[in-house]
C-alpha cells in the first residue's frame, strides 16, 4: 500500500472544516438561518471578549 495515510484520512471532514458555510447550506439551512447562526456566534465571541477584558484586566 503506497498511498499517503494522512492524505486519504477523513477527506470529507477536512472539506467540511475548510468550507463551513457550504456544509450548512448542503444540510438544508437557508441563507437567513446561516446568517442567524453567524450573528449568534459573533455575539458570543464579542461577549466573551468583553467579559475577559472587563473582569480580568
Secondary structure, DSSP 8 states (H G I E B T S, - for coil): --S-HHHHS-HHHHHHHH-HHHHHHHTT--HHHHHHHHHHHHHHHHHHHHHHHHH--
